[in-house]
Amino acid sequence: MDIHALYAFIGFMLAAYAVIANDSVQTLGTFIASNIKVFKWYWLWLAASVVLIFTLGYGWVVNDGDISYGRLNKIPYQEIQWYHAAAPAVLVLLTRFGIPVSTTFLVLSVFASTFVLEKMLVKSMIGYGLAAIVAFALWMVIARFINEKFNKVKKEHRIYWRTLQWFSTGFLWFTWLSHDMANIAVYLPRQLPLEYLAGAIVILCGWLGYIFYSHGGKIQKIVLEKSGTRFMRSATIIDLVYAFILLYFKQYNDIPMSTTWVFVGVLTGREIAIAHTYRAKYKFGYIFPLVGKDFMKMIFGLAVSVALVLAIHYFFE
């Protein structure tokens, strides 16, 4: 194994852990929060692993060995250097502190040109704004009919909501993976051999098992501190809204984007709508520090990403 292959392996392993540990809370966080007291963690892991295997296998077949679903069309494969492997190491460190930074910016920025990075940033900002607006509009309606925190699902209806939630999570997990798999596949050849595909699946399922075993890790706090996210009905609605927004941007173009920004946008619009609807019980003085904290964490991650890409383009290269 030459030095560049070693860097590629280290980068892939770190990126695989960081993407699963940091970003998967967007898709699996509400699923874990609302099911962990009902099902053993390994059943939830098994369900998520089945979708992951299908997503990677389907992408590999229909995209001629490309598991990134075309998200790396603007970022050609290049010989991996030490600083490429260092980017996910920074992400792992931030993940350990529970900071929900964008893996897309932090990992892909060290590979992308400044032109592509600019396109990624613009698309992500549009995603955040659109997600917040759509979520605010939807929950202004939903909150008038359902108090997600206090109106519990009737016992005879729980089986239907539970089933719908599992299907909505599977749909979201598939859609999200088709976006964010680029953050891991960037360390691999664009046309992946079958043995590489099998190895990637084994490693990703292993990291996924760890996340379920640890109940989502520290990043899970972002989900748990939001209103009613432990409830399967709320989790189902959040997952469906988030999935359809991601699906829209998946079809929009092949430029990578930060799914973290979209997810935070959905939670932001939802929280503001709930606070506006229940003004007597839900004070705006609580919501803005909560929303602002998430936004500042995203900006911090973006600043680190920009610093890395500038250092690489102007010093290391």
C-alpha positions in Angstrom: 0.0 0.0 0.0 1.6 3.3 -1.1 1.3 6.5 1.0 -1.6 7.9 -1.0 -3.6 4.7 -0.7 -3.0 4.9 3.0 -4.3 8.5 3.1 -7.3 7.4 1.1 -8.1 4.6 3.6 -7.7 6.8 6.6 -9.8 9.6 5.1 -12.5 7.1 4.1 -12.6 5.5 7.6 -12.8 8.9 9.4 -15.3 10.3 6.9 -17.5 7.2 7.2 -17.6 7.6 11.0 -18.0 11.4 11.0 -20.8 11.4 8.4 -22.7 8.6 10.1 -22.2 10.1 13.6 -22.7 13.8 12.8 -25.1 13.9 9.9 -27.2 10.8 10.4 -29.0 12.4 13.4 -30.8 14.5 10.7 -32.5 11.4 9.4 -32.3 8.8 12.2 -32.5 11.1 15.2 -36.2 11.4 15.4 -36.5 7.6 14.6 -34.2 6.7 17.5 -35.8 9.2 19.9 -39.3 7.9 19.3 -38.5 4.1 19.0 -35.7 3.4 21.4 -38.1 2.7 24.3 -40.2 0.3 22.2 -37.6 -1.6 20.2 -34.1 -2.9 21.0 -31.4 -0.9 19.4 -30.3 -3.7 17.1 -33.7 -4.0 15.4 -33.5 -0.3 14.6 -30.0 -0.8 13.3 -31.0 -3.8 11.2 -33.8 -1.8 9.5 -31.5 1.2 8.8 -28.7 -1.2 7.5 -31.1 -2.8 5.0 -32.0 0.6 3.5 -28.3 1.6 3.4 -27.3 -1.7 1.6 -30.2 -1.1 -0.9 -29.2 2.5 -1.5 -25.5 1.8 -2.1 -26.3 -1.3 -4.2 -28.9 0.5 -6.3 -26.7 3.5 -6.9 -23.8 1.2 -7.8 -25.9 -0.6 -10.4 -27.7 2.3 -12.0 -24.8 4.8 -12.0 -22.1 2.5 -13.4 -20.3 1.9 -10.1 -20.8 5.5 -8.7 -22.3 5.3 -5.2 -22.4 9.1 -4.9 -25.4 9.4 -7.3 -23.6 11.9 -9.5 -22.9 14.3 -6.7 -19.2 14.2 -7.5 -19.5 15.0 -11.2 -18.0 18.4 -10.6 -15.3 17.0 -8.3 -13.1 14.6 -10.2 -11.1 11.9 -8.4 -7.6 13.1 -7.4 -4.6 11.6 -5.6 -5.3 11.7 -1.9 -2.9 13.8 0.1 -2.5 14.0 3.9 -4.6 17.2 4.1 -7.5 15.4 2.5 -7.5 12.9 5.3 -7.1 15.6 7.9 -10.5 17.2 7.0 -12.7 14.4 8.4 -10.4 14.2 11.4 -11.4 17.7 12.3 -15.0 16.7 11.8 -14.6 13.7 14.1 -13.3 16.1 16.8 -16.2 18.5 16.4 -18.6 15.5 16.5 -17.2 14.4 19.8 -18.2 17.9 21.2 -21.7 17.5 19.8 -21.3 20.3 17.2 -23.6 19.7 14.1 -21.3 21.1 11.4 -21.8 20.4 7.7 -19.8 17.4 6.6 -20.4 18.5 3.0 -18.5 21.7 3.5 -15.9 20.3 5.8 -15.0 17.2 3.7 -15.7 18.2 0.1 -14.3 21.8 0.5 -10.7 20.3 0.5 -11.4 18.6 -2.8 -13.5 21.2 -4.6 -12.4 24.3 -6.5 -13.4 27.7 -5.0 -16.0 27.9 -7.9 -17.7 24.6 -6.8 -17.5 25.6 -3.2 -19.3 28.8 -3.9 -22.0 26.9 -5.7 -22.3 24.5 -2.8 -22.7 27.4 -0.4 -25.4 29.2 -2.4 -27.4 26.0 -2.8 -27.1 25.2 0.9 -28.3 28.7 1.9 -31.2 28.4 -0.5 -31.9 25.0 1.1 -31.9 26.5 4.6 -34.2 29.3 3.7 -36.6 27.2 1.7 -36.8 24.5 4.4 -37.5 27.1 7.1 -40.3 28.8 5.0 -41.9 25.5 4.0 -41.8 24.2 7.6 -43.1 27.4 9.1 -46.1 27.4 6.6 -46.9 23.7 7.2 -46.7 23.9 11.0 -48.7 27.0 11.2 -51.5 24.8 9.8 -50.5 21.6 11.6 -50.2 23.3 15.0 -53.8 24.6 14.8 -55.1 21.0 14.6 -52.5 19.0 16.6 -50.7 20.0 19.7 -47.8 17.6 19.1 -46.5 17.9 22.6 -49.7 17.2 24.6 -52.2 15.6 22.2 -51.1 12.0 22.3 -51.9 9.5 19.6 -54.8 7.3 20.6 -53.8 3.8 21.5 -55.8 2.2 18.6 -54.1 4.5 16.1 -50.5 4.0 17.3 -49.8 1.0 15.1 -50.7 3.0 12.0 -48.5 5.9 13.0 -45.6 3.5 13.9 -45.9 1.9 10.5 -46.0 5.2 8.7 -43.0 6.4 10.6 -40.9 3.4 9.7 -41.7 3.9 6.0 -41.1 7.7 6.2 -37.8 7.1 7.9 -36.7 4.6 5.2 -37.7 7.0 2.5 -35.8 9.9 4.2 -32.7 7.7 4.9 -32.6 6.7 1.2 -33.0 10.2 0.0 -30.4 11.6 2.5 -27.8 8.9 1.6 -28.1 9.7 -2.1 -27.0 13.3 -1.1 -24.4 12.7 1.6 -22.7 9.5 0.4 -20.6 11.9 -1.8 -18.9 13.0 1.4 -17.5 9.4 1.9 -17.2 8.3 -1.7 -14.9 11.3 -2.5 -12.0 9.1 -1.2 -12.9 6.2 -3.5 -12.6 5.7 -7.2 -15.7 7.0 -9.1 -16.3 3.6 -10.6 -16.2 1.4 -7.6 -15.1 -2.3 -7.9 -17.4 -4.8 -6.3 -15.0 -5.7 -3.5 -14.7 -2.0 -2.6 -18.5 -1.7 -2.5 -18.7 -4.7 -0.2 -16.0 -3.3 2.1 -17.7 0.1 2.2 -21.1 -1.5 3.2 -19.5 -3.5 6.0 -17.7 -0.5 7.4 -20.7 1.8 7.2 -23.0 -0.7 8.8 -20.5 -1.1 11.6 -20.4 2.6 12.3 -24.2 2.7 12.1 -24.4 -0.1 14.7 -22.3 2.0 17.1 -24.6 5.0 16.6 -27.7 3.0 17.4 -26.0 1.4 20.4 -25.1 4.8 21.8 -28.6 6.1 21.1 -27.5 8.7 18.6 -24.5 10.1 20.5 -24.1 13.7 21.6 -25.5 15.1 18.4 -28.8 13.6 19.3 -29.3 16.5 21.8 -30.2 18.8 18.8 -33.3 16.6 18.2 -34.2 15.9 21.8 -34.4 19.6 22.8 -36.9 20.4 20.1 -40.7 20.2 20.8 -42.2 16.8 20.7 -39.6 15.1 18.6 -39.7 12.0 20.8 -43.3 11.4 19.7 -43.7 9.1 16.6 -46.3 11.3 15.0 -44.1 14.4 15.2 -41.1 12.3 14.0 -43.1 11.1 11.0 -44.2 14.5 9.9 -40.7 16.0 10.3 -39.2 13.1 8.3 -41.6 13.4 5.4 -41.2 17.2 5.1 -37.4 16.9 5.2 -37.4 14.0 2.7 -39.4 15.8 0.1 -37.3 18.9 0.4 -34.1 16.8 -0.1 -35.8 15.0 -3.0 -36.5 18.4 -4.7 -32.9 19.5 -4.4 -31.7 16.0 -5.5 -33.5 16.6 -8.8 -32.5 20.3 -9.0 -28.9 19.7 -10.0 -25.9 17.6 -9.1 -24.0 20.2 -7.0 -23.5 18.8 -3.5 -25.2 20.7 -0.7 -25.3 20.7 3.1 -28.2 18.6 4.2 -27.4 19.8 7.8 -28.5 23.3 6.7 -31.7 22.0 5.3 -32.4 19.9 8.4 -31.8 22.9 10.8 -34.0 25.0 8.5 -36.9 22.5 8.9 -36.5 22.5 12.7 -36.2 26.3 12.8 -39.3 26.9 10.8 -41.2 24.3 12.8 -40.2 25.8 16.2 -41.1 29.3 15.2 -44.5 28.2 13.9 -45.2 26.3 17.2 -44.1 29.2 19.3 -46.3 31.6 17.3 -49.3 29.3 17.6 -49.0 28.7 21.3 -47.8 32.1 22.4 -49.4 31.8 25.8 -47.4 28.7 26.7 -44.4 28.9 24.5 -42.3 32.1 24.9 -40.3 33.5 22.0 -37.6 34.2 24.5 -37.0 30.5 24.6 -37.1 29.8 20.8 -34.6 32.4 19.5 -31.6 31.3 21.7 -32.3 27.7 20.7 -32.5 28.5 17.0 -29.6 31.0 17.1 -27.4 28.4 18.8 -27.9 25.9 16.0 -27.3 28.6 13.3 -24.1 29.7 15.0 -22.8 26.2 15.1 -23.4 25.9 11.3 -21.6 29.2 10.7 -18.7 27.9 12.8 -18.5 24.8 10.8 -18.6 26.8 7.6 -15.8 29.1 8.9 -13.6 26.0 9.6 -14.3 24.6 6.1 -13.4 27.9 4.4 -10.2 28.2 6.4 -9.3 24.6 5.4 -9.9 25.2 1.7 -8.0 28.5 1.7 -5.1 26.9 3.5 -5.0 24.0 0.9 -5.3 26.2 -2.2 -2.9 28.9 -1.1 -0.3 27.1 1.0 -0.2 23.3 0.6 -0.8 23.3 -3.2 
